[in-house]
């Protein structure tokens, strides 16, 4: 099930603010940058480098519950739920959690 239009608009706003806050200085963006992709009901934040792209975080919209779930990629290259039981109602809260990264899951 794709994201509802209201969630897409909220994602564009939250992710745009998040990326502008965390994005490296223009002088090094050809070596390191951030981007986000919205696919179906997933929003993925990606660290972009010349030789590879590193997925940082994934938010999944659970339409039946009107909630977001947050995932992080471990060294096994698989997505794992960030905090079991932590469901958030808005994408802004998800981006705040990824930005603050209190458990060092997203930014090391």
DSSP file (Angstrom, degrees, kcal/mol; ACC not computed):
  #  RESIDUE AA STRUCTURE BP1 BP2  ACC     N-H-->O    O-->H-N    N-H-->O    O-->H-N    TCO  KAPPA ALPHA  PHI   PSI    X-CA   Y-CA   Z-CA
    1    1 A X              0   0    0      0, 0.0    62,-0.1     0, 0.0     3,-0.1   0.000 360.0 360.0 360.0 121.8    0.0    0.0    0.0
    2    2 A X        -     0   0    0      1,-0.1    39,-0.2    39,-0.1     2,-0.1  -0.248 360.0 -83.6 -70.7 163.7    1.6    3.3   -1.0
    3    3 A X        -     0   0    0     37,-1.6    -1,-0.1    39,-0.1    37,-0.1  -0.381  46.9-110.1 -64.5 141.0    1.7    6.3    1.3
    4    4 A X    >>  -     0   0    0      1,-0.1     4,-2.1    -3,-0.1     3,-0.7  -0.393  31.2-109.9 -66.1 153.7   -1.4    8.5    1.5
    5    5 A X  H 3> S+     0   0    0      1,-0.3     4,-2.3     2,-0.2     5,-0.2   0.854 118.6  56.2 -55.9 -39.0   -0.9   11.9   -0.1
    6    6 A X  H 3> S+     0   0    0      1,-0.2     4,-1.7     2,-0.2    -1,-0.3   0.873 109.0  47.5 -63.8 -35.3   -1.0   13.7    3.3
    7    7 A X  H <> S+     0   0    0     -3,-0.7     4,-2.6     2,-0.2    -2,-0.2   0.859 108.6  54.6 -72.9 -35.6    1.9   11.4    4.5
    8    8 A X  H  X S+     0   0    0     -4,-2.1     4,-2.6     2,-0.2    -2,-0.2   0.931 109.2  47.8 -61.6 -44.6    3.9   12.1    1.3
    9    9 A X  H  X S+     0   0    0     -4,-2.3     4,-1.9     1,-0.2    -2,-0.2   0.904 112.5  48.8 -63.3 -41.4    3.6   15.9    1.9
   10   10 A X  H  X S+     0   0    0     -4,-1.7     4,-2.8     2,-0.2     5,-0.2   0.895 111.4  51.1 -64.1 -39.7    4.6   15.5    5.6
   11   11 A X  H  X S+     0   0    0     -4,-2.6     4,-3.1     2,-0.2     5,-0.4   0.927 107.8  51.3 -62.9 -46.3    7.6   13.3    4.4
   12   12 A X  H  X S+     0   0    0     -4,-2.6     4,-1.7     1,-0.2    -1,-0.2   0.904 114.5  44.1 -59.6 -41.4    8.8   15.9    1.9
   13   13 A X  H  X S+     0   0    0     -4,-1.9     4,-2.1    -5,-0.2    -2,-0.2   0.958 118.3  41.7 -67.2 -51.7    8.7   18.6    4.6
   14   14 A X  H  X S+     0   0    0     -4,-2.8     4,-2.4     1,-0.2    -2,-0.2   0.913 118.3  44.8 -65.2 -44.4   10.3   16.6    7.4
   15   15 A X  H  X S+     0   0    0     -4,-3.1     4,-3.0    -5,-0.2     5,-0.3   0.884 110.7  54.3 -70.9 -37.5   13.0   14.9    5.2
   16   16 A X  H  X S+     0   0    0     -4,-1.7     4,-2.1    -5,-0.4    -1,-0.2   0.936 112.6  43.4 -59.9 -46.1   13.8   18.2    3.4
   17   17 A X  H  X S+     0   0    0     -4,-2.1     4,-1.9     2,-0.2    -2,-0.2   0.915 114.6  50.7 -63.8 -43.8   14.4   19.9    6.8
   18   18 A X  H  X S+     0   0    0     -4,-2.4     4,-2.2     2,-0.2     5,-0.2   0.932 111.5  46.4 -60.7 -48.4   16.3   16.9    8.1
   19   19 A X  H  X S+     0   0    0     -4,-3.0     4,-2.2     1,-0.2    -1,-0.2   0.907 111.2  51.6 -65.4 -41.9   18.6   16.7    5.1
   20   20 A X  H  < S+     0   0    0     -4,-2.1    -1,-0.2    -5,-0.3    -2,-0.2   0.869 112.4  47.5 -62.3 -35.0   19.4   20.4    5.0
   21   21 A X  H  < S+     0   0    0     -4,-1.9    -2,-0.2    -5,-0.2    -1,-0.2   0.898 122.6  32.4 -70.7 -41.1   20.3   20.2    8.7
   22   22 A X  H  < S+     0   0    0     -4,-2.2    -2,-0.2    -5,-0.2    -1,-0.2   0.584  90.8 116.1 -94.4 -12.4   22.6   17.2    8.4
   23   23 A X     <  -     0   0    0     -4,-2.2     3,-0.1    -5,-0.2    10,-0.1  -0.278  67.4-115.2 -64.1 140.1   23.9   17.8    4.9
   24   24 A X        -     0   0    0      8,-0.2    10,-0.1     1,-0.1    -1,-0.1  -0.175  45.4 -75.5 -67.5 167.9   27.7   18.4    4.6
   25   25 A X    >>  -     0   0    0      1,-0.1     3,-1.9     3,-0.1     4,-0.6  -0.293  45.7-110.4 -62.8 149.5   29.1   21.7    3.3
   26   26 A X  G >4 S+     0   0    0      1,-0.3     3,-0.9     2,-0.2     4,-0.3   0.800 112.6  67.5 -53.7 -32.1   28.8   22.3   -0.4
   27   27 A X  G 34 S+     0   0    0      1,-0.2    -1,-0.3     2,-0.1     3,-0.2   0.757 110.5  32.8 -63.9 -23.9   32.5   22.0   -0.9
   28   28 A X  G X> S+     0   0    0     -3,-1.9     3,-2.2     1,-0.1     4,-2.0   0.366  84.6 103.5-114.2   6.2   32.5   18.3   -0.1
   29   29 A X  T << S+     0   0    0     -3,-0.9    -1,-0.1    -4,-0.6    -2,-0.1   0.723  74.5  64.5 -63.8 -19.5   29.1   17.2   -1.4
   30   30 A X  T 34 S+     0   0    0     -4,-0.3    -1,-0.3     1,-0.2     3,-0.1   0.677 113.9  34.1 -74.0 -14.7   30.7   15.6   -4.4
   31   31 A X  T <4 S+     0   0    0     -3,-2.2    19,-0.5     1,-0.3     2,-0.3   0.675 134.0  14.4-106.2 -27.5   32.4   13.2   -1.9
   32   32 A X  E  < S+A   49   0A   0     -4,-2.0    -1,-0.3    17,-0.2     2,-0.3  -0.949  70.7 144.8-154.4 126.7   29.7   12.9    0.7
   33   33 A X  E     -A   48   0A   0     15,-2.1    15,-3.1    -2,-0.3     2,-0.4  -0.915  34.6-122.4-150.7 175.3   26.0   13.8    0.6
   34   34 A X  E     +A   47   0A   0     -2,-0.3     2,-0.3    13,-0.2    13,-0.2  -0.941  27.7 166.2-124.1 147.9   22.6   12.7    1.9
   35   35 A X  E     -A   46   0A   0     11,-2.2    11,-3.3    -2,-0.4     2,-0.3  -0.952  19.9-142.4-149.0 169.3   19.4   11.9    0.0
   36   36 A X  E     -A   45   0A   0     -2,-0.3     2,-0.4     9,-0.2     9,-0.2  -0.978   6.3-157.3-135.4 149.3   16.1   10.2    0.7
   37   37 A X  E     -A   44   0A   0      7,-2.3     7,-2.6    -2,-0.3     2,-0.6  -0.988   5.0-155.1-126.9 136.8   13.9    7.9   -1.4
   38   38 A X  E     +A   43   0A   0     -2,-0.4     2,-0.4     5,-0.2     5,-0.2  -0.960  22.5 168.6-110.5 118.1   10.2    7.3   -1.0
   39   39 A X  E >   -A   42   0A   0      3,-2.5     3,-2.8    -2,-0.6     2,-0.4  -0.972  61.0 -49.0-133.6 116.9    9.2    3.9   -2.3
   40   40 A X  T 3  S-     0   0    0     -2,-0.4   -37,-1.6     1,-0.3   -38,-0.0  -0.432 124.4 -21.3  60.8-115.5    5.7    2.5   -1.6
   41   41 A X  T 3  S+     0   0    0     -2,-0.4    20,-3.0   -39,-0.2     2,-0.4   0.205 120.1  96.0-110.1  14.1    5.3    2.9    2.1
   42   42 A X  E <   -AB  39  60A   0     -3,-2.8    -3,-2.5    18,-0.2     2,-0.5  -0.839  51.0-165.2-109.0 143.2    9.0    3.2    2.9
   43   43 A X  E     -AB  38  59A   0     16,-2.7    16,-3.0    -2,-0.4     2,-0.5  -0.995  14.9-169.9-121.7 121.2   11.2    6.3    3.4
   44   44 A X  E     -AB  37  58A   0     -7,-2.6    -7,-2.3    -2,-0.5     2,-0.5  -0.958  13.4-151.9-120.0 127.1   14.9    5.6    3.3
   45   45 A X  E     -AB  36  57A   0     12,-2.5    11,-3.1    -2,-0.5    12,-1.3  -0.839  22.0-166.0 -93.6 130.5   17.7    8.0    4.2
   46   46 A X  E     -AB  35  55A   0    -11,-3.3   -11,-2.2    -2,-0.5     2,-0.6  -0.960  21.4-140.8-126.9 134.7   20.9    7.3    2.3
   47   47 A X  E     -AB  34  54A   0      7,-3.0     7,-3.1    -2,-0.4     2,-0.5  -0.848  28.4-148.7 -89.0 120.5   24.4    8.5    2.8
   48   48 A X  E     +AB  33  53A   0    -15,-3.1   -15,-2.1    -2,-0.6     2,-0.3  -0.814  24.8 164.4-101.6 126.4   25.8    9.0   -0.8
   49   49 A X  E     -A   32   0A   0      3,-1.6     3,-0.2    -2,-0.5   -17,-0.2  -0.920  47.7-108.2-131.6 158.9   29.5    8.5   -1.5
   50   50 A X  S    S+     0   0    0    -19,-0.5     3,-0.1    -2,-0.3   -18,-0.1   0.862 116.9  35.7 -57.5 -37.8   31.3    8.1   -4.9
   51   51 A X  S    S-     0   0    0      1,-0.2     2,-0.3    -3,-0.0    -1,-0.2   0.683 129.5  -3.2 -94.3 -17.1   32.0    4.4   -4.5
   52   52 A X        -     0   0    0     -3,-0.2    -3,-1.6     2,-0.0     2,-0.5  -0.990  58.7-121.9-164.1 162.3   28.9    3.3   -2.6
   53   53 A X  E     -B   48   0A   0     -2,-0.3     2,-0.6    -5,-0.2    -5,-0.2  -0.956  23.9-153.7-111.6 133.3   25.6    4.4   -1.0
   54   54 A X  E     -B   47   0A   0     -7,-3.1    -7,-3.0    -2,-0.5     2,-0.2  -0.908  12.1-136.8-111.6 107.6   25.1    3.6    2.6
   55   55 A X  E     +B   46   0A   0     -2,-0.6    -9,-0.2    -9,-0.2    18,-0.2  -0.443  24.1 179.3 -62.1 132.4   21.5    3.2    3.8
   56   56 A X  E     -     0   0A   0    -11,-3.1    17,-0.5     1,-0.4     2,-0.3   0.845  57.1  -7.7-102.7 -48.8   21.2    5.0    7.2
   57   57 A X  E     -BC  45  72A   0    -12,-1.3   -12,-2.5    15,-0.2     2,-0.4  -0.990  51.6-154.4-152.0 152.8   17.6    4.7    8.3
   58   58 A X  E     -BC  44  71A   0     13,-2.0    13,-2.9    -2,-0.3     2,-0.5  -0.998   4.9-164.3-133.7 131.1   14.3    3.4    7.0
   59   59 A X  E     -BC  43  70A   0    -16,-3.0   -16,-2.7    -2,-0.4     2,-0.5  -0.957   9.6-160.5-111.4 131.6   10.8    4.5    8.1
   60   60 A X  E     -BC  42  69A   0      9,-2.8     9,-2.3    -2,-0.5     2,-0.5  -0.956  11.9-138.1-117.6 126.9    7.9    2.3    7.2
   61   61 A X  E     - C   0  68A   0    -20,-3.0     2,-0.9    -2,-0.5     7,-0.2  -0.709   9.2-159.9 -82.6 124.9    4.3    3.6    7.2
   62   62 A X  E >>> - C   0  67A   0      5,-3.4     3,-1.5    -2,-0.5     5,-1.5  -0.839   8.7-173.1-105.7  92.1    1.8    1.1    8.7
   63   63 A X  T 345S+     0   0    0     -2,-0.9     3,-0.4     1,-0.3    -1,-0.2   0.804  78.3  59.5 -60.5 -34.6   -1.4    2.4    7.2
   64   64 A X  T 345S+     0   0    0      1,-0.2    -1,-0.3    -3,-0.1    -2,-0.0   0.744 118.2  32.2 -67.5 -21.0   -3.7    0.1    9.1
   65   65 A X  T <45S-     0   0    0     -3,-1.5    -1,-0.2     2,-0.2    -2,-0.2   0.435 101.2-128.2-111.4  -3.1   -2.3    1.5   12.4
   66   66 A X  T  <5S+     0   0    0     -4,-0.9     2,-0.3    -3,-0.4    -3,-0.2   0.918  71.1 119.6  50.8  47.6   -1.7    5.1   11.2
   67   67 A X  E   < -C   62   0A   0     -5,-1.5    -5,-3.4    -7,-0.0     2,-0.4  -0.932  60.0-132.0-139.1 157.6    1.9    4.7   12.6
   68   68 A X  E     -CD  61  88A   0     20,-3.4    20,-2.1    -2,-0.3     2,-0.4  -0.883  14.6-156.9-107.4 143.9    5.5    4.8   11.5
   69   69 A X  E     -CD  60  87A   0     -9,-2.3    -9,-2.8    -2,-0.4     2,-0.4  -0.956  12.5-141.7-116.8 143.3    8.1    2.2   12.4
   70   70 A X  E     -C   59   0A   0     16,-0.6    12,-3.0    -2,-0.4    13,-0.4  -0.871  18.0-174.3-110.4 137.0   11.8    3.0   12.3
   71   71 A X  E     -CE  58  81A   0    -13,-2.9   -13,-2.0    -2,-0.4     2,-0.3  -0.907   7.9-161.9-127.5 154.0   14.5    0.6   11.1
   72   72 A X  E     -CE  57  80A   0      8,-2.6     8,-2.7    -2,-0.3     2,-0.6  -0.957  23.4-119.0-132.3 154.1   18.3    0.7   11.1
   73   73 A X  E     - E   0  79A   0    -17,-0.5     6,-0.2    -2,-0.3     2,-0.1  -0.833  27.6-159.3 -99.6 120.7   20.8   -1.4    9.1
   74   74 A X    >   -     0   0    0      4,-1.7     3,-2.1    -2,-0.6     4,-0.2  -0.252  41.8 -86.2 -85.5 179.3   23.2   -3.5   11.0
   75   75 A X  T 3  S+     0   0    0      1,-0.3    -1,-0.1     2,-0.1    -2,-0.0   0.697 123.9  70.3 -61.8 -19.8   26.5   -4.9    9.8
   76   76 A X  T 3  S-     0   0    0      2,-0.2    -1,-0.3     1,-0.1     3,-0.1   0.447 111.2-120.1 -77.6   2.1   24.6   -7.9    8.4
   77   77 A X  S <  S+     0   0    0     -3,-2.1     2,-0.3     1,-0.2    -2,-0.1   0.769  75.2 119.5  64.3  28.8   23.2   -5.5    5.8
   78   78 A X        -     0   0    0     -4,-0.2    -4,-1.7    -6,-0.1     2,-0.3  -0.930  69.2-109.9-121.1 148.9   19.6   -6.3    6.9
   79   79 A X  E     -E   73   0A   0     -2,-0.3     2,-0.4    -6,-0.2    -6,-0.2  -0.595  35.5-171.7 -76.6 135.3   17.0   -3.9    8.3
   80   80 A X  E     -E   72   0A   0     -8,-2.7    -8,-2.6    -2,-0.3     2,-0.0  -0.973  33.6 -98.8-127.8 143.0   16.3   -4.3   12.0
   81   81 A X  E     -E   71   0A   0     -2,-0.4     3,-0.3   -10,-0.2   -10,-0.3  -0.374  31.7-140.3 -60.4 136.1   13.5   -2.6   14.0
   82   82 A X  S    S-     0   0    0    -12,-3.0     2,-0.4     1,-0.3   -11,-0.1   0.980  82.6  -2.0 -67.1 -61.0   15.1    0.3   15.9
   83   83 A X  S >  S-     0   0    0    -13,-0.4     3,-2.8     3,-0.3    -1,-0.3  -0.942  82.4-123.5-132.4 110.4   13.3    0.0   19.2
   84   84 A X  T 3  S+     0   0    0     -2,-0.4     3,-0.1    -3,-0.3   -15,-0.0  -0.280  99.6  18.5 -53.4 133.7   10.7   -2.7   19.5
   85   85 A X  T 3  S+     0   0    0      1,-0.2     2,-1.2     0, 0.0    -1,-0.3   0.353  91.1 123.6  86.7  -6.7    7.4   -1.2   20.4
   86   86 A X    <   +     0   0    0     -3,-2.8   -16,-0.6   -16,-0.1     2,-0.4  -0.734  30.7 162.2 -91.9  95.1    8.5    2.3   19.4
   87   87 A X  E     -D   69   0A   0     -2,-1.2     2,-0.4   -18,-0.1   -18,-0.2  -0.935  20.3-158.1-111.1 135.2    5.8    3.4   16.8
   88   88 A X  E     -D   68   0A   0    -20,-2.1   -20,-3.4    -2,-0.4    -2,-0.0  -0.903  16.5-145.2-118.9 145.0    5.5    7.1   16.0
   89   89 A X  S    S+     0   0    0     -2,-0.4     2,-0.3   -22,-0.2    -1,-0.1   0.655  81.1  41.1 -82.5 -16.6    2.5    8.9   14.6
   90   90 A X  S >> S-     0   0    0      1,-0.1     4,-1.2   -22,-0.1     3,-0.5  -0.976  70.3-131.2-139.1 151.7    4.5   11.4   12.5
   91   91 A X  H 3> S+     0   0    0     -2,-0.3     4,-2.6     1,-0.2     5,-0.2   0.759 104.6  66.3 -68.8 -26.7    7.5   11.5   10.2
   92   92 A X  H 3> S+     0   0    0      1,-0.2     4,-2.1     2,-0.2    -1,-0.2   0.902 101.0  49.4 -62.5 -40.0    8.9   14.5   12.0
   93   93 A X  H <> S+     0   0    0     -3,-0.5     4,-2.0     2,-0.2    -1,-0.2   0.876 109.9  51.9 -65.6 -37.5    9.4   12.5   15.2
   94   94 A X  H  X S+     0   0    0     -4,-1.2     4,-2.3     2,-0.2    -2,-0.2   0.948 110.5  47.0 -62.0 -49.1   11.2    9.8   13.2
   95   95 A X  H  X S+     0   0    0     -4,-2.6     4,-2.4     1,-0.2    -2,-0.2   0.856 110.2  53.5 -64.9 -34.6   13.6   12.3   11.6
   96   96 A X  H  X S+     0   0    0     -4,-2.1     4,-2.6     2,-0.2     5,-0.2   0.903 109.4  48.7 -63.6 -41.0   14.2   13.8   15.1
   97   97 A X  H  X S+     0   0    0     -4,-2.0     4,-2.4     2,-0.2     5,-0.3   0.908 112.6  47.3 -66.4 -42.2   15.1   10.3   16.4
   98   98 A X  H  < S+     0   0    0     -4,-2.3    -2,-0.2     2,-0.2    -1,-0.2   0.905 113.6  49.4 -64.7 -40.9   17.5    9.6   13.5
   99   99 A X  H  < S+     0   0    0     -4,-2.4    -2,-0.2    -5,-0.2    -1,-0.2   0.924 116.0  40.1 -65.7 -45.7   19.1   13.0   13.9
  100  100 A X  H  < S-     0   0    0     -4,-2.6    -1,-0.2    -5,-0.2    -2,-0.2   0.836  83.8-171.9 -75.3 -31.4   19.7   12.7   17.7
  101  101 A X    ><  -     0   0    0     -4,-2.4     3,-1.6    -5,-0.2    -3,-0.1   0.873   5.9-179.9  44.1  58.5   20.7    9.0   17.3
  102  102 A X  T 3  S+     0   0    0     -5,-0.3    -1,-0.1     1,-0.3    -4,-0.1   0.712  79.3  43.1 -65.8 -19.0   20.8    8.4   21.1
  103  103 A X  T 3  S-     0   0    0      0, 0.0    -1,-0.3     0, 0.0    -2,-0.1   0.283 108.4-120.4-108.5   9.6   21.9    4.7   20.6
  104  104 A X  S <  S+     0   0    0     -3,-1.6    -2,-0.1    -4,-0.1     4,-0.1   0.864  72.7 129.2  56.1  41.1   24.4    5.4   17.8
  105  105 A X  S    S+     0   0    0      2,-0.1   -32,-0.2     3,-0.1    -1,-0.1   0.781  71.9  34.0 -91.1 -31.8   22.6    3.2   15.3
  106  106 A X  S    S+     0   0    0     -8,-0.1    -8,-0.1   -34,-0.1   -33,-0.1   0.862 130.2  23.3 -97.3 -40.9   22.4    5.6   12.4
  107  107 A X              0   0    0     -9,-0.1    -2,-0.1    -6,-0.1    -1,-0.1   0.341 360.0 360.0-113.8   4.4   25.6    7.7   12.4
  108  108 A X              0   0    0     -4,-0.1    -3,-0.1    -5,-0.0    -7,-0.0   0.471 360.0 360.0  85.6 360.0   27.9    5.4   14.4
